[in-house]
């Protein structure tokens, strides 16, 4: 028999390891280990091991929510594509990735049992994204380019990093409005200008558009703010403006100014050519797909080199066929159904997070990326936590909703 104290200790340990995992994911490429991989893999393995040990010892597990079932169906279908894939090696690797991501979503649902715990995990992601943003600024000041006149954290693609930072914006804003701890609010406030400068330094057009959507959270929730909060927002705006004027070079603005031209008449850095190749290979296996992660192999004969889809939905469609895309969209539909049941503020926050992700993945292959599934897991855990207990009091002095 195990006493309650032992169980609480195990659960705290697992949650701490989960917190560390979400903290390191936004900057995982900065620290890689030979033969092991990124630091997030090590943290994730530790969290998963502790989580499995905890549920075995306690002898019970929370009932999986609807999103986890939908995600399991999508991952399971990808596993089935191993029977007909055109690239066994790539498919095996991606199937293993989806299995790990499912465990991550389960861990969040199992061990982030309260709204306070979910906010703690949000904070972990925001702080981790701040590390990447700071690394980007440091590389800029040191003259270390990721590609010509573009900057990012060490070992990161500028486009990927830009979306990672953008997703943290509505989460940070939510913490700024809702968390009652002053230190957390200041950390969230500091993230906002740092993230915006970081996105601009990446000069990623897709991430810039996603960030515009992310920043709209301010307009959607501004009426909820009290006087002190509005003063703080004004100060943040001034600080952000100063940072942008001081840190962002003219080359970034010139590249971002081509958004309209690229969308209207350009190739979006040859992405349209990749999309056309994907459309060409899709009819070869429309229902079942060419195999999980096999898009790059399928288009190689048309493009001359392997290429990722640079669009999450096209990638899923070609990889897993119409069936796979239907299951992927079912996941998104379940997520939207969860959002619709949220209280007004939380609903707004998650709609903005979802819209930010949607704009970003239109030019990125992010269906299997950890930040995507971190957002999915946080959403599902938040929905479950809100359903278990009455909504906690908010930080009324900040929001201005209580005397």
MARMAR-601932 format. One record per residue: z negated, y negated, x negated of N, C-alpha, C in turn. Coordinates in steps of 0.001 Angstrom, whole numbers, plus 500000, padded with zeros to 6 digits. Atoms other than C-alpha are relative to their C-alpha. Example, Ala and Ser with C-alpha at 12.3 -4.5 7.8 and 13.67 -1.06 7.14 Angstrom:
MARMAR-601932
500000501190499110492200504500487700500000498800499100
500060501190500820492860501060486330499270498910500770
end
This chain:
MARMAR-601932
500000501198499157500000500000500000500000498750499120
499926501259500727500770496503498863499379498916500853
500661501032499210498588493615499916500907498790500200
499187501162499633499874490349501385500224499082498814
499862500859501168499234488473498163501109500462499077
498930499462500835501509490795496192501367499692500598
498720500248499344504256490402498769500395498536499912
499693501428500108503990486637498779500443499663498582
499615500239501386504179486684494988501425500449499720
498640499506500191507336488802495034501020499097500667
499073500869499280508973486579497622500134498657499287
499928501265500733508081483452495658500850500158498736
499215499747501201509525484994492500501489500062500326
498593499887499618512766485900494270500573498645500371
499504501317499616513074482453495797500173499107498773
499881500806501217512453480828492419501270500369499229
498793499563500694515212482928490849501252499585500776
498883500461499174517500482088493779500222498503499796
499908501447500237516719478394493271500694499736498665
499383500172501315517639478695489606501496500334500060
498590499613499868520895480450490553500819498870500589
499268501108499392521964477606492835500017498770499105
500037501127500927520901475098490209501052500139498907
499084499841501140523065476601487467501462500163500426
498610499784499574526176477361489566500876498761499786
499103501157500186527510473757489518500302499656498542
499692500262501410527365473689485698500113501286499192
500030498685500633527763477392484932500925500116498792
499052499855501112530770476973482627499524499329498723
500503500689501187528814474726480288499319500980499058
500726499013500815526781477731479113500548501396500292
499451498658499872528627481011478603499471500881498876
500543499060500980527420484133476820501014501107499740
499017498999500393529663486503474912499647501369500584
500192498672499439530079489790476748499228500042501295
500790500043498766527966488666479707500651499097501035
499391500946499081529682485652481242499183498730500108
500664501282499804528258482500482706498504500173500222
501447499981499791524606481595483001499663500310501452
500271499716498587524888481818486792500042501496500288
499966498545499806525777485504486515498655500614499620
501308499497500410522560486172484610498935499665501043
500985500404498992520516484172487122500199500768501291
499718499279498767522253485857490040499565501447499944
500430498606500161521614489333488686498479500098500116
501465499996499932517931488501488240499524499776501429
500390500281498615517688487047491766500287501191500902
499650498844499175519478490016493314499050501164499747
500934498919500310517284492495491473498630499762500599
501307500318499417514106490712492535500039500098501516
499883499935498548515380490438496103500007501422500519
499955498598499582516200494127496391498645500671499814
501334499442500222512834495062494874499039499534501092
500911500545498997511053492786497335500178500688501350
499800499385498680512672494246500454499650501484499970
500394498593500098512107497787499173498482500144500081
501458499940499993508425497084498588499445499655501372
500539500403498700507884495303501896500473500909501129
499548499016499021509880497946503752500697499432501212
499265500589498882511738495544506007500917498899499492
499036501025500347514632493106505957500354499243501273
499634500792498826515633490288508256501330500497500573
498747499593499362518330491095510771501126499073499542
498894500854500468521659489872509359500527499111501131
499443500925499031523056486828511120501485500221500187
498576499788499699526564486586512582500917499635498844
499106500371501098527987484841509545500052501096498944
500011498945501021526899487602507164500875501174500440
499136498920499495528602490186509393501471499618499840
498607500440500123531805488119509451500433500004498538
499687500010501424531671487667505679500162501418499466
499904498604500435531082491402505183501323500620500446
498717499482499514534145492167507310501152499504499122
498950500555500867536297489841505193499974500669498629
500115499360501306534965491276501932500423501470500075
499632498604499833535395494812503273501502500193500079
498537499900499921539035494195504127500623499813498623
499502500174501360539630492893500620499822501265499185
500218498739500706538124496122499311501056501034500378
498986499043499546540565498125501418501361499754499369
498691500286500591543525496326499841500192500707498664
499887499252501258542749498324496706500946501195500154
499145498834499763544720501178498329501486499657499921
498590500351500042547975499198498331500293498794499094
499803501177500831547512496376495817501090500210498957
498991499935501063550255495543493321499376499727498635
500686500239501275547627494700490663498560500497500132
501301499364499823544676497087490594498905499261499233
501013500661500812542868495274487787499485498715500627
500406501264499373542849491849489465499268500248501313
500640499722498706541949493345492839498587500522499817
501341499484500263539016495303491439499039498878499607
500837501107500449537687492185489765499598499105501172
500322500879498879537925490112492940499128500691501040
500841499259499063536425492829495133498545499991499527
501346500062500571533437492937492790499411498597500174
500460501380499795533227489140493007499542499781501433
500386500158498597533161489240496806498690500731500299
501259499273499797530393491846496688498822499174499504
501058500854500531528314489542494484499741498801500911
500151501170499133528977486588496792499310500369501308
500701499526498794527864488616499802498504500118499742
501419499884500354524595489379498030499367498608499932
500526501359500087524166485664497323499736499417501388
500190500484498624524648484784501005498809500699500648
501138499257499438522202487532501982498680499489499448
501240500496500605519599486281499521499566498687500625
500353501276499394519750482796500994499460500189501414
500477499752498649519356484110504522498664500722500047
501222499197500012516565486495503585498808499219499468
501143500602500686514438484274501344499864498489500210
500149501409499595515149480713502540499699500002501492
500361499727498604513241481338505755499604498767500781
500419501218499310512299477749506572500933498862499634
499182501178500287513993474371506723499613499403498651
500460500513501296511862473272503765500631500793498861
499399499163501042513158476215501733501495499723499867
498568500303500047516769475447502667500230498672499291
499863501289500684516292471840501577499750500153498501
500257499767501423514868473096498288501245500555499313
498770499458500576518070475083497714501099498940499950
499055501122500052520157472036498620499724499134498771
500391500801501153518211470105496009500426500686498702
499583499263501195518919472846493457501477499759499719
498561500228500189522673472467494019500262498567499553
499790501406500341522495468663493876499597499720498549
500439500206501380520513468700490627500963500669499014
499031499329500864522928471225489139501302499222499892
498788500813500019525900469101490147499790498735499171
500308501181500813524158466124488525500150500308498511
499828499597501396524125468062485241501479499934499611
498562500037500277527910468480485450500533498574499998
499556501397499968528402464845486417499591499272498729
500479500636501233526280463702483473500800500490498796
499194499459501088528224466029481158501395499366499990
498693500654499899531461464483482439499952498592499417
500158501355500530530217460968481706499841500042498482
500206499887501448529068462066478267501306500300499281
498721499682500626532460463587477477500927498791499997
499181501212499959534141460370478580499571499010498921
500486500960500997531936458194476404500239500485498572
499742499426501321532563460596473505501491500174499725
498557499867500165536324460619474073500514501414500059
499564498599499902536507464353474825500755500196501324
499172499843498806539392464829477271500107501471500389
499730498640499512539771467917479455501495500256499952
498557500084500177543478467196479821500289498534499690
499656501346500447545355464051478884499414498923500907
500634501138499323543216461042479905499226500400501259
500852499525498900541118463161482284498766500648499391
501278499571500561537500464174481854499270500908500986
500819499089499194535149466876483093498878500523499122
501050499339500768532039468782482057500622501064499103
499495499011500954532434471254479197500490501256500716
499399498752499510534743474198480024500337499986501481
499662500094498584535472472922483536501409499451500179
498773500608499538538801472243485203499643498727500777
500323501278499369538854468626486385500032500084501521
499879499907498542539977469523489916498835500774500606
501142499216499523537315472196490371498715499189499951
501230500764500153534594469951489052499912498875501021
500014501084499030535619467075491296499523500452501367
500428499507498691535162469199494408498546500449499976
501413499636500137531858470594493137499116498771500208
500775501234499874530574467027492845500089499441501416
499820500541498646532013465983496206499126500726501014
500806499229499053530231468788498053498522499636499919
501398500389500139526924467563496683499661498693500681
500260501325499439527327464096498235499324500058501358
500704499955498714526506464912501887498654500709499929
501297499339500162523720467260500766498970499023499445
500910500986500573522182464519498632499624498945501038
500282501005498966522487462035501487499009500544501029
500921499370499042520748464463503836498593500047499436
501322499981500633517891464906501379499414498601499926
500452501380500068517678461163500971499435499533501342
500455500396498667517278460754504726498813500810500490
500908499083499325515150463773505541498791500450499200
501110499448500780512968464870502650498899498956499842
501112500929500048509528463303502720499452499723498616
500523500176501355508926463565498969500765498905499276
499367501151500634509595460358497090500865500407498815
499248499592501180510721462119493911501341500616500388
498747499385499531513312464150495829500961498926500484
499131501061499489514620461045497567500621499194498858
499458500745501127515001459214494273501034500825499241
499019499138500674516771462190492708501308500036500791
498809499989499150519161462354495678500741498674499914
499380501322500089519754458602495489500730499828498668
499375500128501316520508458782491765501278500827499911
498827499137500070523016461586492332501248499305500545
498838500547499303525275459558494606500895499165499087
499096500743500895526569456942492118500484500838498822
499596499153501122526599459523489309501153500911500400
498939499104499525528731461901491378501306499254500219
498780500753499730531183459216492441500694499597498707
499409500313501301531704458063488863500609501255499382
499491498748500542532111461702487816501321500409500626
498754499644499315534785462343490449501143499111499523
498952500918500436536725459251489403500435500286498565
499638499661501377536595460297485746500876501252499933
499120498827499981538182463646486662501429499609500334
498675500467499555541100461649488130500708501056500837
499428498974499133541600464561490530500314499397501357
499601500610498737543577463392493525499434500760501197
500573499214498911542460466265495738498507499773500136
501446500230499963538817465791494777499681498591500479
500215501369499537539121462044495372500079499941501525
499879499982498539540339462642498932498805500706500633
501167499280499486537540465165499476498754499119499919
501168500873500163535023462627498170500001498878501025
499917501008498931536280459994500604499419500566501292
500561499351498812535482462465503374498487500153499854
501436499795500234532088463252501816499211498718500186
500698501283499907531125459579501579499945499493501436
500024500434498596531917459147505280498675500344500676
501308499677499442528483460698505906499146498747500142
500772501245499933527060457231505233500330499256501285
499599500712498785529068455646508038499526500728501258
500366499219498817528320458484510467498501499947500291
501460499945499801524556458261509945499299498669499757
500610501266500399524006454619509004499087499429501086
500808500565498911522653453672512429498611500629500073
501311499349499986519764456092511899499031499388498992
500827500509501080518470454172508910499152498809500451
500843501155499787515553451779509042500326498907498997
499713501170500845515403448429507250499903500345498524
500172499666501406514043449775503965501114500907499505
498928499090500380516640452511503961501303499241499796
498767500768500138519448450011504465499986499147498731
500118500739501260518146447932501583500309500929498823
499741499036501064518185451062499405501481500343499930
498570499699499979521726451881500517500794498850499380
499334501148500608522781448355499602499859500000498486
500220499928501445521214448754496177500845501103499371
499168498910500504523000452089495743501462499584499925
498611500456499992526297450479496685500279499089498806
499833500896501141525795447778494070500008500798498693
500077499177501204524789450349491439501273500819499820
498773499207500077527790452518492279501176499131499585
498914500905500367530148449567492108499952499625498530
500139500343501414528754448572488724500412501170499112
499638498832500781529113452116487447501493500251499982
498557499796499910532685452401488676500746498976499148
499323501050500755533725449065487169499785500154498497
500340499885501418531998449831483881500575501262499362
499726498701500607532803453509483374501405500526500246
498737499345499638536071454384485127501173499255499363
498886500671500683539151453662482993501189499750500928
498816500332499204542385452185484300500916501199500173
499131498817499901544165455486483593499639500870501198
500412499229498830542100457201486282500531499357501270
499511500695498816542997454535488825501513500146500144
498547499854499919546675454781487940500396501367500541
499671498658499501546697458526488525499642500126501471
500415499919498600544775458220491786500916499181500901
499110500838499192547196455516492958501293500709500379
498771499263499695549970458127493032499816501001501135
500268499017498936548360460100495880501062499941501080
499032500116498906550682458727498553501371500486499571
498687499582500490553783459290496426500072501511499854
499997498550500213552805462855495502499999500765501320
500062499314498704551958463819499076501309499830500759
498803500283499217555050462177500519501282500541499416
498714499638500587557771462999498013499886500769498698
500168499333501281556285464676494951499791501494500130
500257498557500015555450468231493945498508500316499881
501443499807500142551672467666493658499695500893498799
500172499232501246551724468899490044500555501415500134
499281498726499820554194471698490884499347500923501038
500618499138498992551946472993493669500992500389501094
499055499663498935554748472814496229500918501141499572
499175498896500484556824475125494035499239501326500103
500827498789499879553943477617493947499892500410501451
500120499689498576553525477374497724501295500604500548
498717499437499571557236478010498227500150501437499516
499945498630500512556997481095495999499088500909500811
500902499216499161554006482282498026500611500306501358
499327499785498711555961481799501237501121501027499870
498912499036500220558802483832499738499480501434499919
500508498634500173556616486842498833499215500484501213
500804499600498847554562486827502042500699501031500889
499349499013499120557219488679504143500067501408499431
499950498669500594557092491575501680498863500890500503
501126499243499442553701492625503098499193499070500903
500625501045499183552830490275505964498686500415500652
501194499574499264550200492345507743498839500332499064
501058499495500875548242493910504862499813499178498739
500093500771501215549000491579501970500360500801498764
499592499352501249549871492324498357498803500531499221
501210499544500676546263493016497373499120498832499608
500949501056500314543148490977496770500230499455498590
499800500715501268543736488398493981501362500251499371
498709499642500592547305489680493475501070498931500218
499022501075499783548996486410494470500723499649498711
499407500443501264549558485429490847500999501018499468
499066498968500436551229488757490101501242500002500879
498887499961499055553390488580493232501007498885499750
499083501138500172554838485151492400500551499903498573
499587500108501403555343485810488691501507500139499830
498556499795500145558915487055489133500799498780500458
499308501188499497559839483853491001499725498765499158
500378501192500755557995481342488832500104500196498487
499921499731501430558273483036485459498654500225499341
501358499814500514554503482939484893499070500253501183
500976499828498906551476484063486953499398498648500372
500585501247499531550082481255489088499058500285501161
500895499933498840547096480907491413500648499259501166
499371500557498800547906479871494984499798498497500127
500338501429499851546260476418494742499927499601501475
500279500249498586545541476695498452499255501225500509
500838498858499641542731478870499780500612500825501124
499470499275498844544441479774503045501274500759499645
498796499296500438547796480617501473499621501167499100
500438498918500872546008482657498829499493501191500784
500510498906499168544164484701501459501135500662500767
498896499445499216547321485113503530500862500944499180
499152499152500836549398486504500666499198501182499456
500825498928500564546539488524499135499643501064501031
500580499071499022545098490072502300500766500050501307
499150499918498834547841489521504857499444499267501207
500411500635498742547553488341508427498611500465500409
501327499475499658544548490603508940498927499276499190
500986500666500853542715489082505988499812498546500376
500122501400499612543497485523507046499254499874501327
500716500030498716542293486295510577498496500184499782
501428499787500285538995487588509166499396498794499295
500480501204500686538675484555506887499779498875501007
500137501038498973539267482229509829498869500331500971
501141499613499169536734484232511838498701499545499357
501170500520500712534163483398509165499817498509500276
500077501441499779534987479729509568499652499683501450
500308500212498582534850479989513362498523500266500277
501430499717499839531389481578513171499184498850499421
500702501135500602530286478777510829500032498796500936
499898501127499074531571476185513305499115500209501227
500873499721498854529735477898516164498539499742499641
501373500285500448526514477697514144499753498499499947
500144501448500125527087474012513436499833499348501373
500059500612498664527570473231517114498612500086500612
501350499843499444524012474423517825498954499205499222
500944500780500804522435472175515172499564498725500723
500372501348499544520455469022515989501032498989499504
498925500961500306522620465863515798500180499671498526
499851500382501402521869464846512216500532501158499171
499564498832500770522230468335510763501440500368500353
498626499703499593525401468854512799500978499075499274
499133500958500682526910465695511324500131500339498519
499978499684501425525932466661507779500907501194499728
499224498791500275527460470114508006501463499860500399
498591500272499689530613468884509715500664499263498840
499444500724501136531108466487506807500149500930498798
499875499016501091530390469256504273501237500868500231
498866499148499690532926471463506048501330499280499836
498762500767500140535555468726506191500301499708498538
499822500231501437534991467929502506500576501247499332
499504498726500549535477471592501607501441500238500426
498656499728499473538556471874503836501054499165499292
499042500855500705540297468892502229500160500488498554
499935499570501393539434470173498749500773501280499787
499375498693500227540647473751499191501460500037500407
498571500054499712544046472637500424500834499984498720
499272499988501268544972472307496751499295500831498933
500743499165500945542551474791495154499839501418500542
500253498603499610542121478581495197498500500242499973
501456499979499978538491478408496233499436501007500999
500523499049499031538225481276498706498983500951499378
500913499074500688536341483334496088499060499278499031
500809500745500948534573480539494198498550499878500487
501423500031499652530764480411494096499605498784500838
500420501135499172530389476824495423500380500138501466
499616499754498603532320477814498564498962500855500691
500923499061499376529967480677499245498561499493499974
501303500671499947526906478613498341499911499156501258
500002500806498776527897476231501141499905500893501236
500083499059498877528461479159503509498572500520500163
501344499433499941525090480652502608498961498993500441
500932501045499591523221477361502953500126499706501485
499780500246498573524789476761506348499371501094500851
500546498883499224523882480228507621498479500026499933
501460500017500145520344479989506221499386498845500778
500502501162499268519888476521507720499984500284501503
499938499660498579520997477773511135498876500961500375
501057499030499715518595480714510964498629499353499948
501301500660500143515701478544509778499709499072501166
500191500878498848516220476001512541499712500790501260
500221499172498825516260478829515047498647500684500036
501272499282500060512963480309513862498809499136500386
501174500853499818510701477296514217500427498653500553
499681501346499543510510473886515843500435499139498830
499507500877501049512289471197513909498852499200499402
501107500718500625509890469692511340500180498494500121
499942501451500002508998466033511330500864499530498842
499155500547501039511450463966509375499257498921499241
500606501061500805510693461366506735500186498689500754
499793501075499048510180458726509381499965498626499360
500060501320500606509273455887507077501362499617499444
498678500285500551512686456212505474501014499820501115
498984500045498959514704456896508618499736498895501017
500293501092499098512927454200510572499903500422501450
500029499505498640512393456356513642498578500215500518
501367499855499555508621456343513816499246498753499597
500750501207500306506166453502513863499178500204498744
end
